[in-house]
Each structure stands twice: as C-alpha cells, then as structure tokens.
C-alpha cells in the first residue's frame, strides 16, 4: 500500500528529493572490443549448447571487478569459458548524475553451434 506524501512546512526541505539520472554499465560499445568467449573444443565435440547469465561487478573506470554465475548453461565447461572471457572485458561504466560509479550488470552469454560447427 502506498502512503501519501508528507506535507512540506514553510522553510523545510522539499518532501521528495529529485533522483539523479542513472545509466547502467554497457559492454556493447564497438570500440571496447570485448571478444566473444571461446567455444571449448571438448564442448563442440560433445555438441554442448546453452546460455548462462553472469553478474558482473564493474568498477567506475569500466574494469571488471568480479564475475559470478547467476544461472548456468547446464554445462560447467561452457560456464567456465563464459566467466573466463568476461573477466577480461571492459565496460562503459555506470553513471549517476554525470559521474562514473561502480555497479553490477547482468550479461547473458550464449553458446550455439552452427551447422558448420
């Protein structure tokens, strides 16, 4: 249940502060040159495919601080390959009020064999 906003009295601060604009981290900028994870040879031979979801902690300078698996692909081999690649990625850092800040972002990684693969 939502509560009613408090009434401001004369000389008091506004009842609600203005939120600063927030932009989450981004790894998709072309110039960042983040390589796709290598498809492990053993996983190709075994015809493993899957998608994992990673949570990446990104520093204010855009560097990856840590990576953890939120949802695995079903194959530890693929999950490890995804983590190993994303640990070296660079991001456009999150921004709050125009300032770069540390943040977390979810990164999906899909391993899919092509007809030639």
Secondary structure, DSSP 8 states (H G I E B T S, - for coil): ---------TTS--SS-----EE--B---GGG--------HHHHHTT--EEEEEEEEE-TTSBEEEEEEEE--S-HHHHHHHHHHHTT-B-B-EEETTEEE-EEEEEEEEE---TT-
